[in-house]
Amino acid sequence: MKWTALDLKNLAALFDDTADAVLNFRIQNRNTLTPLQKDRLTVEFGQLVSLGEQLENLALQKALVEIDGAVADLQSATHDATHALQVISNVQKAITIAVAMVG
């Protein structure tokens, strides 16, 4: 499967949501958790946030690559359209000359 920028951004959001859930769990259960459990949840929260940020960076890099491709396609289409307009203009001139010669 090829990951798009949107796929990566959505995955990053899931990591962020999971990190929020871990933090909320730690806060809600602070009175019943052992210090070791609290530390472990804090570490897991940090890891989830870090991985989410990495995925967001990948999403941004992927988006920039996708935008570069779109810009190149637009430049090519603009060039083709300009060429088509020049051809139409030349045909129009030829028709005008032919009509003038006949008239």
Phi and psi in degrees as GROMACS dihedral restraints (atoms count N, CA, C in turn):
[ dihedral_restraints ]
;  ai    aj    ak    al  type     phi  dphi    fc
    3     4     5     6     1   -94.2    20    10
    4     5     6     7     1   124.3    20    10
    6     7     8     9     1   -84.8    20    10
    7     8     9    10     1   128.9    20    10
    9    10    11    12     1   -91.6    20    10
   10    11    12    13     1   169.8    20    10
   12    13    14    15     1   -60.6    20    10
   13    14    15    16     1   -39.3    20    10
   15    16    17    18     1   -65.9    20    10
   16    17    18    19     1   -40.0    20    10
   18    19    20    21     1   -58.4    20    10
   19    20    21    22     1   -46.8    20    10
   21    22    23    24     1   -65.9    20    10
   22    23    24    25     1   -39.0    20    10
   24    25    26    27     1   -64.6    20    10
   25    26    27    28     1   -42.2    20    10
   27    28    29    30     1   -65.1    20    10
   28    29    30    31     1   -39.3    20    10
   30    31    32    33     1   -65.4    20    10
   31    32    33    34     1   -40.2    20    10
   33    34    35    36     1   -61.0    20    10
   34    35    36    37     1   -39.7    20    10
   36    37    38    39     1   -64.0    20    10
   37    38    39    40     1   -36.8    20    10
   39    40    41    42     1   -64.6    20    10
   40    41    42    43     1   -40.8    20    10
   42    43    44    45     1   -62.8    20    10
   43    44    45    46     1   -42.2    20    10
   45    46    47    48     1   -63.7    20    10
   46    47    48    49     1   -42.9    20    10
   48    49    50    51     1   -63.2    20    10
   49    50    51    52     1   -40.5    20    10
   51    52    53    54     1   -66.3    20    10
   52    53    54    55     1   -39.9    20    10
   54    55    56    57     1   -61.6    20    10
   55    56    57    58     1   -42.9    20    10
   57    58    59    60     1   -61.2    20    10
   58    59    60    61     1   -41.0    20    10
   60    61    62    63     1   -64.6    20    10
   61    62    63    64     1   -40.8    20    10
   63    64    65    66     1   -63.5    20    10
   64    65    66    67     1   -45.2    20    10
   66    67    68    69     1   -63.5    20    10
   67    68    69    70     1   -44.0    20    10
   69    70    71    72     1   -61.8    20    10
   70    71    72    73     1   -40.5    20    10
   72    73    74    75     1   -61.2    20    10
   73    74    75    76     1   -44.4    20    10
   75    76    77    78     1   -61.8    20    10
   76    77    78    79     1   -43.0    20    10
   78    79    80    81     1   -67.4    20    10
   79    80    81    82     1   -44.8    20    10
   81    82    83    84     1   -67.7    20    10
   82    83    84    85     1   -27.3    20    10
   84    85    86    87     1  -111.6    20    10
   85    86    87    88     1    21.6    20    10
   87    88    89    90     1   -60.1    20    10
   88    89    90    91     1   -27.7    20    10
   90    91    92    93     1   -80.6    20    10
   91    92    93    94     1   -19.4    20    10
   93    94    95    96     1  -107.2    20    10
   94    95    96    97     1   -12.6    20    10
   96    97    98    99     1   -83.9    20    10
   97    98    99   100     1   146.4    20    10
   99   100   101   102     1   -78.0    20    10
  100   101   102   103     1   160.8    20    10
  102   103   104   105     1   -56.5    20    10
  103   104   105   106     1   -36.4    20    10
  105   106   107   108     1   -65.2    20    10
  106   107   108   109     1   -41.7    20    10
  108   109   110   111     1   -66.0    20    10
  109   110   111   112     1   -40.7    20    10
  111   112   113   114     1   -61.7    20    10
  112   113   114   115     1   -44.4    20    10
  114   115   116   117     1   -62.6    20    10
  115   116   117   118     1   -42.5    20    10
  117   118   119   120     1   -63.1    20    10
  118   119   120   121     1   -43.8    20    10
  120   121   122   123     1   -65.7    20    10
  121   122   123   124     1   -35.9    20    10
  123   124   125   126     1   -64.2    20    10
  124   125   126   127     1   -43.2    20    10
  126   127   128   129     1   -63.8    20    10
  127   128   129   130     1   -44.5    20    10
  129   130   131   132     1   -64.7    20    10
  130   131   132   133     1   -38.3    20    10
  132   133   134   135     1   -58.8    20    10
  133   134   135   136     1   -48.8    20    10
  135   136   137   138     1   -61.1    20    10
  136   137   138   139     1   -40.6    20    10
  138   139   140   141     1   -65.4    20    10
  139   140   141   142     1   -41.9    20    10
  141   142   143   144     1   -64.3    20    10
  142   143   144   145     1   -42.4    20    10
  144   145   146   147     1   -62.5    20    10
  145   146   147   148     1   -44.9    20    10
  147   148   149   150     1   -62.2    20    10
  148   149   150   151     1   -45.0    20    10
  150   151   152   153     1   -65.5    20    10
  151   152   153   154     1   -37.0    20    10
  153   154   155   156     1   -62.5    20    10
  154   155   156   157     1   -41.0    20    10
  156   157   158   159     1   -65.9    20    10
  157   158   159   160     1   -39.2    20    10
  159   160   161   162     1   -62.7    20    10
  160   161   162   163     1   -41.4    20    10
  162   163   164   165     1   -66.2    20    10
  163   164   165   166     1   -37.3    20    10
  165   166   167   168     1   -64.1    20    10
  166   167   168   169     1   -39.6    20    10
  168   169   170   171     1   -63.3    20    10
  169   170   171   172     1   -42.8    20    10
  171   172   173   174     1   -63.0    20    10
  172   173   174   175     1   -39.7    20    10
  174   175   176   177     1   -61.4    20    10
  175   176   177   178     1   -42.6    20    10
  177   178   179   180     1   -64.9    20    10
  178   179   180   181     1   -44.4    20    10
  180   181   182   183     1   -61.0    20    10
  181   182   183   184     1   -42.8    20    10
  183   184   185   186     1   -65.0    20    10
  184   185   186   187     1   -40.7    20    10
  186   187   188   189     1   -62.4    20    10
  187   188   189   190     1   -39.9    20    10
  189   190   191   192     1   -64.4    20    10
  190   191   192   193     1   -38.9    20    10
  192   193   194   195     1   -65.4    20    10
  193   194   195   196     1   -43.6    20    10
  195   196   197   198     1   -64.0    20    10
  196   197   198   199     1   -38.6    20    10
  198   199   200   201     1   -66.2    20    10
  199   200   201   202     1   -41.0    20    10
  201   202   203   204     1   -58.2    20    10
  202   203   204   205     1   -42.0    20    10
  204   205   206   207     1   -64.4    20    10
  205   206   207   208     1   -40.8    20    10
  207   208   209   210     1   -66.3    20    10
  208   209   210   211     1   -39.3    20    10
  210   211   212   213     1   -64.4    20    10
  211   212   213   214     1   -42.4    20    10
  213   214   215   216     1   -62.4    20    10
  214   215   216   217     1   -41.0    20    10
  216   217   218   219     1   -63.6    20    10
  217   218   219   220     1   -41.6    20    10
  219   220   221   222     1   -64.3    20    10
  220   221   222   223     1   -40.6    20    10
  222   223   224   225     1   -63.2    20    10
  223   224   225   226     1   -42.1    20    10
  225   226   227   228     1   -64.9    20    10
  226   227   228   229     1   -43.4    20    10
  228   229   230   231     1   -64.4    20    10
  229   230   231   232     1   -39.4    20    10
  231   232   233   234     1   -63.6    20    10
  232   233   234   235     1   -42.8    20    10
  234   235   236   237     1   -61.7    20    10
  235   236   237   238     1   -45.2    20    10
  237   238   239   240     1   -63.1    20    10
  238   239   240   241     1   -41.3    20    10
  240   241   242   243     1   -65.7    20    10
  241   242   243   244     1   -41.3    20    10
  243   244   245   246     1   -61.6    20    10
  244   245   246   247     1   -43.0    20    10
  246   247   248   249     1   -62.9    20    10
  247   248   249   250     1   -43.1    20    10
  249   250   251   252     1   -61.7    20    10
  250   251   252   253     1   -40.8    20    10
  252   253   254   255     1   -64.5    20    10
  253   254   255   256     1   -37.2    20    10
  255   256   257   258     1   -65.1    20    10
  256   257   258   259     1   -41.7    20    10
  258   259   260   261     1   -64.1    20    10
  259   260   261   262     1   -45.0    20    10
  261   262   263   264     1   -60.7    20    10
  262   263   264   265     1   -42.1    20    10
  264   265   266   267     1   -62.6    20    10
  265   266   267   268     1   -42.8    20    10
  267   268   269   270     1   -65.2    20    10
  268   269   270   271     1   -39.6    20    10
  270   271   272   273     1   -65.1    20    10
  271   272   273   274     1   -41.9    20    10
  273   274   275   276     1   -59.7    20    10
  274   275   276   277     1   -44.0    20    10
  276   277   278   279     1   -62.4    20    10
  277   278   279   280     1   -41.7    20    10
  279   280   281   282     1   -63.7    20    10
  280   281   282   283     1   -41.1    20    10
  282   283   284   285     1   -64.9    20    10
  283   284   285   286     1   -42.5    20    10
  285   286   287   288     1   -60.7    20    10
  286   287   288   289     1   -42.7    20    10
  288   289   290   291     1   -65.0    20    10
  289   290   291   292     1   -42.8    20    10
  291   292   293   294     1   -64.4    20    10
  292   293   294   295     1   -42.1    20    10
  294   295   296   297     1   -63.6    20    10
  295   296   297   298     1   -40.6    20    10
  297   298   299   300     1   -65.3    20    10
  298   299   300   301     1   -38.0    20    10
  300   301   302   303     1   -69.1    20    10
  301   302   303   304     1   -38.4    20    10
  303   304   305   306     1   -72.1    20    10
  304   305   306   307     1   -39.3    20    10
